[in-house]
């Protein structure tokens, strides 16, 4: 792994573990045993490292939420997207937990975030259309956009909401799974009989992880 990649990897781990605001470039340099000067050769400041992590996150986000081509069982499709939600929220949890603060202090990053989210919204609409074609959901085009917005809202704000509701809250895998269950509950009223059965199976699978 090249030094630049090591810096980004170490920063992501430290941000997730201790919070991005509590970590400096000196902490990151010390973690991988390089000098601060070596770090500054690759990144001028911490914000550039945050942007680099965001680029990794954005690429993974759009890749995971691009409609899958070919024939897939409905449960396999649902599980794929649900697993993707968990993976992203856990892997980049510092970003989800402090999203407004991180975006407010970096206009460039905020602009890039909005562009990525607009692409994501389009992908999610197409994924919902595929679920309708598979007879998993019964929704109109108007309802589809509202549903996508609601699910996106839960995913992007869930960790911040949990932190606001408890001064001693800690981001754990269980907290993220609770967010996934919340999303399933939102979708249930619009599910067909077949879709409802699949959602129950997904819900039971999530709950079983912490049983």
C-alpha positions in Angstrom: 0.0 0.0 0.0 1.4 3.4 -1.0 1.9 6.1 1.6 -1.0 8.2 0.3 -3.4 5.2 0.6 -2.0 4.4 4.1 -2.8 8.0 5.2 -6.4 7.7 3.9 -6.9 4.3 5.4 -5.5 5.4 8.8 -7.6 8.6 8.8 -10.8 6.7 8.1 -10.2 4.3 11.0 -9.3 7.1 13.4 -12.2 9.2 12.3 -14.6 6.3 12.9 -13.1 5.4 16.2 -12.6 8.8 17.8 -14.5 11.2 15.7 -13.2 13.3 12.9 -13.1 16.5 14.9 -10.9 14.9 17.5 -8.2 13.8 15.1 -5.4 15.9 13.7 -3.0 15.3 10.9 -0.3 14.7 13.6 -2.5 11.8 15.0 -2.8 10.3 11.5 1.0 10.6 10.8 1.8 9.0 14.1 -0.6 6.2 13.6 1.3 5.1 10.4 4.7 6.1 11.7 5.5 8.8 9.2 6.6 12.4 9.8 4.0 15.3 9.6 6.1 16.6 6.7 5.7 13.4 4.8 1.9 13.6 5.3 1.8 17.2 4.1 3.6 16.1 0.9 0.5 14.1 0.0 -2.2 16.3 1.6 -2.0 20.0 2.5 -4.4 19.6 5.4 -7.0 17.4 7.1 -9.8 18.6 4.9 -8.1 17.3 1.8 -8.0 13.9 3.5 -11.7 14.1 4.3 -12.4 14.9 0.6 -10.3 11.9 -0.5 -12.4 9.7 1.8 -15.6 11.2 0.4 -14.4 10.4 -3.1 -14.0 6.7 -2.0 -17.4 6.8 -0.4 -19.1 8.4 -3.4 -17.7 5.8 -5.8 -18.7 2.9 -3.6 -22.1 4.4 -3.0 -23.0 4.9 -6.7 -21.5 1.5 -7.5 -23.6 -0.3 -4.9 -26.7 1.5 -5.8 -26.6 1.1 -9.5 -29.5 -1.1 -10.6 -28.3 -4.7 -11.1 -28.6 -6.1 -14.6 -29.8 -9.5 -15.4 -32.2 -11.9 -13.6 -32.0 -12.0 -9.8 -34.3 -13.5 -7.2 -36.2 -10.8 -5.4 -34.9 -11.7 -2.0 -31.3 -11.6 -3.3 -31.9 -8.1 -4.7 -33.4 -6.8 -1.5 -30.7 -8.3 0.6 -28.0 -6.9 -1.7 -29.3 -3.4 -1.3 -29.9 -3.7 2.4 -26.4 -5.1 3.0 -25.0 -2.2 1.0 -26.8 0.3 3.3 -25.2 -1.4 6.3 -21.7 -1.6 4.8 -21.6 2.0 3.8 -23.0 3.3 7.1 -20.6 1.3 9.1 -17.5 1.8 6.9 -18.0 5.6 6.7 -19.9 6.1 10.0 -18.0 9.3 11.0 -19.3 10.9 7.9 -22.9 9.9 8.5 -22.7 10.9 12.2 -21.4 14.5 11.5 -22.7 15.1 8.0 -24.1 18.7 8.5 -20.9 19.9 10.3 -18.5 18.4 7.8 -20.4 19.9 4.8 -20.9 23.3 6.3 -17.2 24.0 6.7 -16.3 22.9 3.2 -18.4 24.5 0.4 -16.5 22.5 -2.3 -17.3 19.2 -0.6 -20.9 20.3 0.0 -21.3 20.9 -3.8 -19.8 17.5 -4.6 -22.0 15.9 -2.1 -25.1 17.4 -3.6 -24.1 16.2 -7.1 -23.5 12.7 -5.9 -26.8 12.6 -4.0 -28.7 13.7 -7.2 -27.1 10.8 -9.1 -28.0 8.5 -6.2 -31.6 9.6 -6.2 -31.9 8.7 -9.9 -30.4 5.3 -9.3 -32.8 4.7 -6.3 -35.8 5.6 -8.4 -34.8 3.0 -11.0 -34.2 0.4 -8.3 -37.7 1.1 -7.0 -39.1 0.7 -10.5 -37.4 -2.7 -10.7 -39.1 -3.7 -7.4 -42.4 -2.7 -8.9 -41.7 -4.8 -12.0 -40.9 -7.7 -9.7 -44.2 -7.3 -8.0 -42.6 -6.4 -4.7 -44.0 -2.9 -4.4 -47.2 -1.2 -5.4 -46.3 2.5 -5.8 -47.0 5.3 -8.3 -44.2 7.4 -9.8 -45.1 10.2 -7.3 -45.1 7.8 -4.4 -41.8 6.4 -5.5 -40.1 9.7 -5.3 -41.5 10.3 -1.8 -40.5 6.9 -0.7 -36.9 7.3 -2.0 -36.6 10.7 -0.3 -37.8 9.2 3.0 -35.4 6.2 2.9 -32.6 8.5 1.9 -33.4 10.8 4.8 -33.4 8.0 7.3 -30.1 6.6 6.0 -28.3 9.9 5.9 -29.5 11.2 9.3 -30.0 8.1 11.4 -26.6 8.2 13.2 -26.9 11.9 13.8 -30.4 11.4 15.2 -29.1 8.6 17.6 -26.3 10.9 18.8 -28.8 13.7 19.5 -31.2 11.4 21.4 -28.5 10.2 23.8 -25.5 12.2 25.1 -23.6 9.0 25.7 -24.6 7.2 22.5 -21.9 5.2 20.7 -22.1 4.1 17.1 -22.3 0.3 17.0 -23.4 -2.2 14.4 -26.6 -2.7 16.3 -27.4 1.0 16.0 -27.1 0.8 12.2 -29.2 -2.3 12.1 -31.9 -0.4 14.0 -31.8 2.1 11.2 -32.2 -0.7 8.6 -35.2 -2.0 10.5 -36.7 1.5 10.4 -36.3 1.6 6.7 -38.0 -1.7 6.3 -41.0 -0.4 8.4 -41.3 2.5 6.0 -41.5 0.2 2.9 -43.9 -2.3 4.4 -47.1 -0.4 3.8 -46.3 -0.2 0.0 -45.3 -3.8 -0.3 -47.3 -6.4 -2.2 -48.1 -9.7 -0.6 -44.9 -11.2 -2.1 -42.9 -8.2 -1.1 -44.2 -8.2 2.5 -43.1 -11.8 2.8 -39.6 -11.0 1.6 -39.4 -8.0 3.9 -40.3 -10.1 6.9 -37.5 -12.5 6.0 -35.1 -9.6 5.7 -36.3 -8.2 9.0 -35.9 -11.5 10.8 -32.4 -11.8 9.4 -31.4 -8.4 10.8 -32.9 -9.1 14.2 -31.2 -12.5 14.4 -27.8 -10.9 14.2 -28.2 -9.5 17.7 -30.4 -12.2 19.2 
